[in-house]
Amino acid sequence: MKVVEKVAKSIDEAIELGLQELGVLRDEVIIEVTAEPSKGLFGLIGSRPAKVRLTLKDDPVRRTDRLLQSIFKCMDIPVEVNIKEQDQMLNVAIEGPDLGVLIGRRGETLDSLQYLVNLAINKNQEQRRKVILDVEGYRHRREETLQKLATRLADKAKQRGRSVVLEPMNSQERRVIHTALQGRDDIYTFSEGEEPFRKIIISPKK
């Protein structure tokens, strides 16, 4: 766990310095006072500052919820956030009216928000969590659409006898395509190109 030690004139000041360095709130750390402050003789000679040790608690669900609530508050978007932790993954369901702005074109805004949340939540953490954001069940609907697209384009590649190139997709969506077609013995799939323009090729087997 992340631990910092701070020295200051008072205990509260030392704690505040530690919280600022960690970028968290007081209830997200374990505080240990390792040295009480003392004024010494005449308030000068032999004076001793306060020393504290702050240990960051591992509460990814709480940190994720607090981060998202602050983001949506700044955006003035009323939402309901539900987080489920499974293994090392946090599945975040976001519900509310008119949330299309959070999804963006083909989920680009949602993917960007997810990327930023992952960076923030895993900062200063020894144990990383993967955060998956979903808005109004968009990812589930998108997955179903991609599975149908994969089947249709695989049939097209087989019938025409030549490869079909899909549009660039992120790694999650490419995984859906690969998984949807991995059981077929008449075609094969592979990816080529560099992010964020990496795309899937569906080719018929000779």
BAFI-3210 file (N, C-alpha, C; in Angstrom, 3 decimals, decimal comma, padded with zeros to 6 digits):
// residues 206
n [1|2|3|4|5|6|7|8|9|10|11|12|13|14|15|16|17|18|19|20|21|22|23|24|25|26|27|28|29|30|31|32|33|34|35|36|37|38|39|40|41|42|43|44|45|46|47|48|49|50|51|52|53|54|55|56|57|58|59|60|61|62|63|64|65|66|67|68|69|70|71|72|73|74|75|76|77|78|79|80|81|82|83|84|85|86|87|88|89|90|91|92|93|94|95|96|97|98|99|100|101|102|103|104|105|106|107|108|109|110|111|112|113|114|115|116|117|118|119|120|121|122|123|124|125|126|127|128|129|130|131|132|133|134|135|136|137|138|139|140|141|142|143|144|145|146|147|148|149|150|151|152|153|154|155|156|157|158|159|160|161|162|163|164|165|166|167|168|169|170|171|172|173|174|175|176|177|178|179|180|181|182|183|184|185|186|187|188|189|190|191|192|193|194|195|196|197|198|199|200|201|202|203|204|205|206]
n.u [000,828|000,331|002,316|002,935|005,012|004,873|006,043|005,362|004,360|002,085|-000,155|-002,466|-001,710|000,387|-000,990|-002,648|-000,777|000,068|-002,320|-002,675|-000,480|-001,100|-003,497|-006,107|-009,046|-009,578|-010,853|-009,975|-007,584|-005,312|-004,345|-001,461|000,058|003,287|004,980|004,498|003,936|006,032|006,701|008,997|011,669|010,979|009,478|011,110|013,793|014,703|012,339|009,912|008,690|005,501|004,939|003,597|002,207|000,725|-001,354|-002,584|-005,855|-007,239|-009,762|-011,294|-013,859|-015,206|-013,515|-013,750|-016,479|-016,639|-014,976|-016,322|-018,779|-017,982|-017,076|-019,435|-020,955|-019,615|-020,151|-022,784|-024,687|-027,238|-026,982|-027,140|-025,019|-023,859|-021,798|-020,090|-017,905|-015,717|-013,473|-010,565|-011,791|-013,867|-017,122|-019,004|-022,124|-023,932|-026,685|-029,392|-031,214|-031,063|-028,271|-026,659|-024,566|-022,466|-021,744|-021,103|-019,872|-020,097|-019,293|-016,968|-016,559|-017,277|-015,325|-013,036|-013,533|-013,559|-010,895|-009,531|-010,590|-009,589|-006,840|-006,794|-007,889|-006,093|-003,789|-000,985|-001,451|-000,760|-002,074|-003,757|-006,870|-009,237|-011,362|-014,560|-016,710|-020,171|-022,924|-026,297|-026,641|-025,234|-022,846|-023,515|-025,516|-024,014|-022,193|-023,845|-024,578|-022,080|-021,498|-023,441|-022,662|-020,143|-020,753|-022,215|-020,314|-018,357|-019,642|-019,885|-017,193|-016,545|-018,298|-017,496|-014,876|-012,683|-010,785|-012,283|-012,235|-012,567|-013,777|-011,656|-011,286|-011,553|-009,651|-011,385|-013,700|-012,644|-011,958|-014,474|-015,322|-013,344|-013,842|-016,490|-016,205|-014,402|-015,036|-015,538|-014,689|-014,267|-013,311|-010,843|-009,546|-007,670|-005,710|-004,521|-002,319|-001,762|-002,643|-004,678|-005,920|-006,106|-007,293|-009,604|-009,188|-011,059|-010,734|-011,178|-010,659|-008,404]
n.v [-001,201|002,308|004,585|007,524|009,848|012,714|015,858|018,564|021,685|021,234|018,459|018,322|019,898|018,407|016,108|017,164|017,855|015,312|014,252|015,909|015,190|012,537|012,897|012,412|011,990|012,487|010,268|008,191|007,195|005,628|006,943|007,565|008,853|009,558|011,161|013,493|017,039|019,476|022,390|023,083|024,570|027,848|028,042|027,745|026,515|023,210|022,484|020,447|019,112|017,920|014,572|012,446|009,385|008,319|005,909|004,617|003,530|000,625|000,980|000,644|000,789|002,836|004,989|005,109|005,683|008,201|009,728|009,629|010,786|013,382|014,204|014,097|015,938|018,327|018,431|018,867|016,808|014,724|011,586|008,040|005,920|002,670|000,263|-002,748|-005,042|-007,460|-009,988|-008,605|-006,527|-003,693|-003,176|-000,712|000,672|003,162|005,173|007,235|010,183|011,168|010,560|010,383|012,059|011,158|008,854|009,249|009,295|006,145|005,197|006,533|008,711|007,532|005,527|007,109|008,398|006,162|005,344|007,504|007,349|004,876|005,468|007,389|006,011|003,953|005,209|005,528|003,029|-000,247|-002,584|-003,118|-002,210|-003,046|-000,910|-000,907|000,962|001,520|002,894|003,222|000,566|000,473|-000,844|-003,552|-003,635|-002,771|-004,865|-006,979|-005,994|-005,996|-008,729|-009,700|-008,295|-009,408|-012,064|-011,642|-010,390|-012,332|-014,364|-013,050|-012,763|-015,453|-016,205|-014,527|-015,131|-013,642|-011,375|-009,405|-006,168|-004,610|-001,608|000,606|-000,358|-000,342|-002,204|-003,762|-004,059|-005,315|-007,713|-008,820|-009,360|-011,245|-013,306|-013,975|-015,252|-017,300|-019,986|-020,876|-022,785|-022,093|-019,593|-017,127|-014,814|-011,787|-009,087|-005,877|-003,013|000,117|001,330|004,268|003,072|000,437|-002,497|-005,179|-008,060|-010,200|-013,290|-015,766|-019,293|-021,123]
n.w [000,000|-000,568|001,184|003,039|004,763|006,807|007,996|010,165|011,741|013,257|014,017|012,426|010,248|009,199|008,447|006,469|004,523|003,757|002,707|000,517|-001,057|-001,663|-002,905|-001,947|000,205|003,779|004,969|003,447|004,153|006,498|009,507|011,340|014,136|014,601|015,984|018,490|018,506|020,130|022,067|023,434|025,455|026,456|024,207|022,044|022,232|021,814|020,572|018,881|015,861|014,561|013,465|011,058|009,727|006,793|005,463|002,542|002,061|000,511|-001,403|-004,004|-005,162|-003,814|-004,399|-007,177|-007,508|-006,229|-007,887|-010,388|-009,707|-009,126|-011,630|-013,179|-011,817|-012,340|-015,036|-014,947|-015,132|-014,266|-012,797|-012,083|-010,432|-010,454|-009,078|-009,485|-008,095|-009,279|-009,017|-010,185|-011,430|-012,091|-012,739|-014,057|-014,082|-015,600|-015,274|-016,441|-017,627|-021,062|-021,860|-024,036|-024,706|-023,198|-024,421|-027,167|-030,608|-031,867|-029,404|-028,693|-026,898|-024,475|-024,306|-024,052|-021,610|-019,951|-020,182|-018,941|-016,341|-015,532|-015,441|-013,362|-011,129|-010,681|-009,971|-007,884|-006,783|-005,737|-006,381|-009,233|-010,772|-013,288|-014,903|-016,216|-018,018|-018,559|-020,267|-019,940|-020,830|-023,218|-024,089|-024,100|-026,058|-028,229|-028,419|-029,231|-031,739|-033,031|-033,052|-034,805|-037,079|-037,496|-038,195|-040,567|-042,256|-042,317|-043,708|-046,112|-046,872|-047,241|-049,322|-051,449|-051,651|-050,908|-048,776|-046,159|-044,943|-041,878|-040,255|-038,288|-034,868|-031,261|-028,785|-027,192|-028,776|-031,004|-029,861|-029,426|-032,042|-032,896|-031,048|-031,655|-034,089|-033,795|-033,711|-036,256|-039,164|-041,733|-042,190|-041,126|-038,705|-038,225|-036,864|-037,940|-038,320|-036,535|-033,267|-032,924|-035,077|-035,654|-037,214|-038,045|-040,089|-042,054|-043,404|-045,966|-045,652|-047,593]
ca.u [000,000|001,040|002,517|003,733|005,264|004,976|006,436|004,858|004,267|000,971|-000,592|-003,415|-000,976|001,131|-001,976|-003,090|000,303|000,023|-003,514|-002,421|000,448|-001,794|-004,652|-007,289|-009,698|-009,103|-011,409|-009,408|-006,255|-005,104|-003,429|-000,686|000,895|004,543|005,663|003,685|004,705|006,296|007,247|010,343|011,952|010,690|008,828|012,108|014,851|014,241|011,011|009,852|007,505|004,644|005,230|002,501|002,322|-000,563|-001,401|-003,753|-006,754|-007,567|-011,215|-011,457|-015,260|-015,495|-012,748|-014,336|-017,766|-016,396|-014,421|-017,362|-019,777|-017,412|-017,047|-020,786|-021,412|-019,025|-020,828|-024,199|-025,456|-027,741|-026,827|-027,088|-023,851|-023,841|-020,502|-019,946|-016,518|-015,558|-012,042|-009,827|-012,510|-014,993|-018,113|-019,734|-023,332|-024,351|-028,054|-029,914|-031,864|-030,290|-026,843|-025,970|-023,339|-021,410|-021,396|-020,401|-019,941|-019,624|-018,724|-015,643|-016,515|-017,311|-014,004|-012,083|-013,825|-013,112|-009,430|-009,124|-010,956|-008,613|-005,595|-006,959|-008,170|-004,925|-002,649|-000,439|-001,988|000,043|-002,969|-004,526|-008,217|-009,696|-012,683|-015,356|-017,864|-021,259|-023,986|-027,610|-026,514|-024,701|-021,831|-024,196|-026,155|-022,938|-021,632|-024,777|-024,456|-020,800|-021,590|-024,210|-021,812|-019,072|-021,325|-022,580|-019,104|-017,669|-020,354|-019,530|-015,821|-016,576|-018,998|-016,739|-013,548|-011,611|-010,821|-013,103|-011,553|-013,498|-013,352|-010,851|-012,017|-010,702|-009,303|-012,555|-014,586|-011,957|-012,058|-015,822|-015,326|-012,523|-014,532|-017,709|-015,875|-013,324|-015,489|-015,748|-013,541|-014,191|-012,659|-009,998|-009,469|-006,444|-005,705|-003,330|-002,317|-001,398|-003,693|-006,062|-006,466|-005,966|-008,551|-009,690|-009,326|-011,721|-010,277|-011,643|-009,609|-008,264]
ca.v [000,000|003,575|005,187|008,750|010,432|014,161|016,595|019,941|022,282|020,600|017,175|018,578|020,409|017,281|015,248|017,845|017,714|013,939|014,095|016,606|014,395|011,339|013,298|011,717|012,571|011,975|008,947|007,191|006,826|005,273|007,962|007,187|009,941|008,956|012,094|014,633|018,287|020,092|023,741|023,187|025,629|029,207|027,942|027,720|025,529|021,824|022,292|019,272|019,155|016,736|013,658|011,487|008,425|008,082|004,703|004,677|002,381|000,091|000,954|001,107|001,096|004,159|005,987|005,219|006,379|009,610|010,375|009,784|011,751|014,726|014,514|014,366|017,169|019,419|018,443|019,135|015,680|013,862|010,165|007,049|005,078|001,388|-000,375|-004,115|-005,499|-008,896|-010,255|-007,345|-005,680|-002,904|-002,938|000,488|000,933|004,556|005,340|008,590|010,679|011,882|010,355|010,164|012,851|010,371|007,736|009,786|008,550|004,764|004,953|007,137|009,502|006,571|004,891|008,100|008,555|004,929|005,390|008,482|006,821|003,827|006,122|008,051|005,044|003,109|006,033|005,254|001,763|-001,426|-003,558|-002,415|-002,666|-002,645|-000,294|-000,961|001,857|001,307|003,893|002,774|-000,713|000,674|-001,836|-004,822|-003,481|-002,695|-006,207|-007,741|-005,470|-006,452|-010,165|-009,868|-007,783|-010,382|-013,199|-011,209|-010,135|-013,614|-015,027|-012,304|-013,135|-016,834|-016,265|-013,827|-015,725|-012,673|-010,796|-008,232|-005,319|-003,853|-000,280|000,573|-000,576|-000,458|-003,598|-004,470|-004,410|-006,315|-008,986|-009,338|-009,919|-012,463|-014,339|-014,389|-016,053|-018,253|-021,372|-021,210|-023,420|-021,672|-018,279|-016,806|-013,366|-011,244|-007,621|-005,211|-001,567|000,662|002,044|003,823|002,724|-001,006|-003,043|-006,630|-008,616|-011,521|-013,931|-017,165|-020,289|-021,711]
ca.w [000,000|-000,626|002,509|003,053|006,091|006,709|009,200|010,158|013,076|013,972|013,463|011,341|009,097|008,633|007,786|005,253|003,541|003,267|001,874|-000,743|-001,874|-002,137|-003,697|-001,442|001,365|005,064|005,276|002,544|004,650|007,905|010,030|012,528|014,633|015,048|016,893|018,912|018,491|021,443|021,890|023,999|026,429|025,967|022,903|020,967|022,424|021,936|019,984|018,014|015,003|014,498|012,363|010,855|008,635|006,157|004,638|001,672|002,098|-000,806|-001,581|-005,391|-005,473|-003,274|-005,147|-008,511|-007,384|-005,903|-009,066|-011,399|-009,232|-009,264|-013,066|-013,662|-011,177|-013,127|-016,332|-014,657|-015,671|-013,192|-013,115|-011,005|-010,686|-009,747|-009,299|-009,002|-008,141|-009,515|-009,159|-010,254|-012,378|-011,611|-013,773|-013,670|-014,873|-015,443|-015,745|-016,328|-018,846|-022,089|-021,616|-025,297|-024,732|-022,562|-025,301|-028,324|-031,866|-031,757|-028,081|-028,544|-025,657|-023,379|-024,243|-023,533|-020,182|-019,303|-020,147|-017,932|-015,028|-015,212|-015,052|-012,068|-010,070|-010,430|-009,576|-006,549|-006,291|-006,040|-006,992|-010,248|-011,123|-014,615|-014,805|-017,440|-017,924|-019,506|-020,136|-020,409|-021,517|-024,570|-024,470|-024,399|-027,372|-029,222|-028,566|-030,057|-033,102|-033,585|-033,303|-036,043|-038,148|-037,716|-038,927|-041,914|-043,049|-042,509|-044,805|-047,324|-047,232|-047,723|-050,607|-052,484|-051,749|-050,637|-047,436|-045,840|-043,967|-041,037|-039,841|-037,058|-033,613|-030,080|-028,461|-026,673|-029,876|-031,830|-029,146|-029,666|-033,396|-032,901|-030,263|-032,362|-035,269|-033,541|-033,881|-037,668|-039,805|-043,131|-042,264|-039,979|-038,476|-037,634|-036,781|-038,462|-038,146|-035,232|-032,547|-032,751|-036,382|-035,844|-037,743|-038,205|-041,429|-042,095|-044,650|-046,161|-045,689|-048,928]
c.u [000,864|001,102|003,355|003,906|005,480|005,314|005,938|004,764|003,163|000,590|-001,517|-002,716|-000,195|000,187|-002,410|-002,035|000,300|-001,158|-003,328|-001,499|-000,242|-002,980|-005,930|-007,898|-009,252|-009,608|-010,889|-008,018|-006,324|-004,033|-002,772|000,217|002,161|005,342|004,737|004,535|004,920|006,992|008,661|010,474|011,787|010,044|009,795|013,082|014,258|012,858|011,050|008,584|006,685|005,045|004,098|002,817|000,925|-000,472|-002,697|-004,566|-007,046|-009,079|-011,535|-012,889|-015,608|-014,771|-013,333|-015,642|-017,553|-015,870|-015,502|-018,406|-019,260|-017,366|-018,432|-021,379|-020,881|-019,710|-022,309|-025,099|-025,915|-027,662|-026,952|-025,966|-023,915|-022,560|-020,493|-018,497|-016,473|-014,104|-011,292|-010,489|-013,663|-015,920|-019,025|-020,901|-023,810|-025,723|-028,498|-030,544|-030,876|-028,782|-026,057|-024,649|-022,177|-020,947|-020,587|-020,548|-019,291|-018,874|-017,386|-015,517|-016,475|-015,958|-012,958|-012,273|-013,342|-011,597|-008,935|-009,432|-009,982|-007,288|-005,697|-007,106|-006,940|-003,673|-002,268|-000,957|-001,078|-000,794|-003,898|-005,895|-008,522|-011,124|-013,362|-016,594|-018,902|-022,354|-025,269|-027,526|-025,949|-023,754|-022,471|-024,855|-025,114|-022,335|-022,535|-024,695|-023,181|-020,823|-022,348|-023,389|-020,725|-019,581|-021,629|-021,346|-018,293|-018,316|-020,002|-018,125|-015,771|-017,173|-018,166|-015,323|-012,415|-011,843|-011,743|-012,396|-012,590|-012,929|-012,496|-011,727|-011,032|-010,516|-010,490|-013,455|-013,941|-012,048|-013,431|-015,888|-014,559|-013,259|-015,755|-017,404|-014,857|-013,739|-015,679|-014,490|-013,394|-013,540|-011,705|-009,879|-008,099|-006,540|-004,420|-003,457|-001,946|-002,601|-003,575|-006,728|-006,349|-007,313|-008,448|-009,854|-010,002|-011,394|-010,828|-010,442|-009,595|-008,501]
c.v [001,253|004,208|006,457|009,204|011,923|014,769|018,027|020,440|021,633|019,290|017,391|019,064|019,295|016,342|015,856|017,743|016,321|013,695|014,754|015,802|013,174|011,677|012,612|012,497|011,870|010,563|007,845|006,739|006,375|006,209|007,468|008,362|009,316|009,879|013,271|015,902|018,795|021,431|023,887|024,361|027,002|029,196|027,838|026,557|024,124|021,579|021,133|019,336|017,868|015,883|012,643|010,561|008,156|006,870|004,702|003,391|001,924|-000,060|001,471|001,478|002,507|005,247|006,204|006,000|007,869|010,368|010,645|010,809|013,172|015,154|014,907|015,623|018,380|019,549|018,772|018,076|014,807|012,391|009,318|006,080|003,820|000,646|-001,772|-004,545|-007,010|-009,185|-008,917|-006,361|-004,955|-002,640|-001,809|000,713|002,344|004,721|006,786|009,032|011,377|011,775|010,076|010,908|012,093|009,209|008,223|008,909|007,192|004,515|005,609|007,945|008,584|005,889|005,840|008,311|007,337|004,906|006,321|007,989|005,731|004,420|006,693|007,050|004,218|003,888|005,733|003,943|000,607|-002,485|-002,830|-003,050|-002,215|-002,147|-000,329|-000,094|001,489|002,325|003,354|001,482|-000,628|-000,458|-003,182|-004,760|-003,455|-004,071|-007,067|-007,308|-005,986|-007,946|-010,450|-009,405|-008,792|-011,560|-012,828|-011,018|-011,412|-014,392|-014,367|-012,679|-014,535|-016,918|-015,645|-014,380|-014,748|-012,004|-009,592|-007,464|-004,510|-002,475|-000,381|000,450|-000,597|-001,932|-004,396|-004,938|-005,427|-007,694|-009,634|-010,008|-011,236|-013,609|-014,868|-015,346|-017,164|-019,712|-021,796|-021,795|-023,018|-020,301|-018,142|-015,286|-012,994|-009,720|-007,076|-003,711|-001,170|001,357|003,536|003,396|001,229|-001,606|-004,548|-006,985|-009,996|-012,144|-015,358|-018,104|-020,950|-023,212]
c.w [000,000|000,760|002,345|004,495|005,912|008,065|009,064|011,599|013,910|013,288|012,272|010,074|008,413|007,876|006,466|004,156|002,922|002,345|000,516|-001,649|-002,469|-003,036|-003,283|-000,282|002,640|005,363|004,351|002,981|006,108|008,435|011,317|012,912|015,222|015,967|017,195|018,871|019,923|021,215|022,443|024,963|025,789|024,574|021,746|021,105|022,604|021,371|018,983|017,162|015,106|013,294|012,260|009,691|008,105|005,242|003,843|001,771|000,668|-000,918|-002,982|-005,746|-005,024|-004,061|-006,537|-008,471|-007,133|-007,124|-010,112|-010,982|-009,386|-010,731|-013,557|-013,028|-011,937|-014,488|-016,197|-015,295|-014,502|-013,592|-011,858|-011,353|-009,821|-010,107|-008,688|-009,182|-008,293|-009,850|-009,141|-011,218|-011,696|-012,794|-013,324|-014,621|-014,562|-016,075|-015,564|-017,632|-019,776|-021,879|-022,897|-025,382|-024,108|-023,431|-026,503|-029,553|-031,713|-030,441|-027,824|-027,250|-024,447|-023,205|-023,663|-022,041|-019,406|-019,151|-019,041|-016,525|-014,601|-014,762|-013,645|-010,927|-009,717|-010,047|-008,124|-005,947|-006,691|-006,754|-007,960|-010,457|-012,546|-014,483|-016,164|-017,236|-018,972|-019,220|-020,758|-021,232|-022,921|-024,978|-024,811|-025,778|-028,479|-029,471|-029,441|-031,518|-033,774|-033,893|-034,595|-037,251|-038,505|-038,549|-040,375|-042,796|-043,274|-043,649|-046,140|-047,813|-047,821|-049,121|-051,731|-052,654|-051,558|-049,284|-047,348|-044,733|-043,197|-040,723|-038,576|-035,811|-032,460|-029,738|-027,949|-027,809|-030,808|-031,174|-029,370|-031,037|-033,445|-032,198|-030,996|-033,511|-035,026|-033,733|-035,326|-038,289|-041,271|-043,310|-041,063|-039,884|-037,912|-037,651|-037,384|-038,285|-036,731|-034,604|-032,824|-034,063|-036,674|-036,242|-037,906|-039,681|-041,300|-043,437|-044,752|-046,160|-047,055|-048,882]
res [m|k|v|v|e|k|v|a|k|s|i|d|e|a|i|e|l|g|l|q|e|l|g|v|l|r|d|e|v|i|i|e|v|t|a|e|p|s|k|g|l|f|g|l|i|g|s|r|p|a|k|v|r|l|t|l|k|d|d|p|v|r|r|t|d|r|l|l|q|s|i|f|k|c|m|d|i|p|v|e|v|n|i|k|e|q|d|q|m|l|n|v|a|i|e|g|p|d|l|g|v|l|i|g|r|r|g|e|t|l|d|s|l|q|y|l|v|n|l|a|i|n|k|n|q|e|q|r|r|k|v|i|l|d|v|e|g|y|r|h|r|r|e|e|t|l|q|k|l|a|t|r|l|a|d|k|a|k|q|r|g|r|s|v|v|l|e|p|m|n|s|q|e|r|r|v|i|h|t|a|l|q|g|r|d|d|i|y|t|f|s|e|g|e|e|p|f|r|k|i|i|i|s|p|k|k]
***
